[in-house]
Amino acid sequence: MNGHDPVWLADMRWLAGYRHRVAEVAAALLEAFSESRTLIDGARSVGDPIAVLPVLYHLLWSRNWWWIWQSGWRGGRW
């Protein structure tokens, strides 16, 4: 890619890699919550909660996981 700032190119490569990691974390979270568990236990089962919880919260806030509230999630226990 000629003509682009090298810093901009490095940022775009990093962002592209992040997108793929988010998809992998989301898929792992889906698997983790196939059984009843608390949010923090599910996050820990996937990886470091510092990296996993933002993806989990995004899925919840965007209502992609409305079924967590309707299924086996143990509400009130974080």
N, C-alpha and C positions, 0 to 999 in steps of 0.2 A: 504494500500500500504506500505508494509514493506520495509525497506532499503533505502527509499528516505529521503532526507534532509527535515525537517519540514518547513523550509522557502520556499524551492522549491515547496512543496505541497501547501502551502498557496498561492503562486504566481499563480500556475496553477488553483486553485479554483477561484481566483479573475479574471484571464484572461477568464476562461470559462463563468463566469457571465457577463463579459463585452461583450463577443460575442453575448449573447442573448439580451442585452440592445441595441446593435447596430442594430440588426435585428428589434427590436421593434420600434426604432427611424426611421429607414428607411421606415418601413411600415406606420408610422404616417406621414412622409414627403410625401410619395406617395399620401396619402389621402389629405394632406394639399394643395398640388399643383394640385389637380383635378379642382381647380378654379384658375382664373388668379389673381396673387398677386406678390408682390416683394419678392426677396429671403429672406430678413430680416423679413418681415411680416410672410412668411411661416414658417421660423425657429422659430419665437416667438410663433406662434400658436401651435407648438409642445412642446416647453419647453424653458429652459434657452438656449439662443443662444450660450453660451460658450460650452455647451455640444452637441448642435444640429448641429452647423455649420460644425464641422469637418466631421460628417457623410454626410452632404449635399455636401460639397466640394469633398469628396471622390467619391460620386455617380456621380457628374458632371465630375470630372477628369477622372474617369474610363469609361466615356461615357455610363454609365448605364441610364442616363437621357438625351440622345440627344434630345428627344422630347421637353424638356423644352425650348430649343432654338428655336424650330420650332412652338411652340404653343403659349399659352397666356401669357408667361412670359414677363413682362414689362421690356425689356432690357434697361440698363442704369440707372435704379432706384434701388438702393441698400437700 
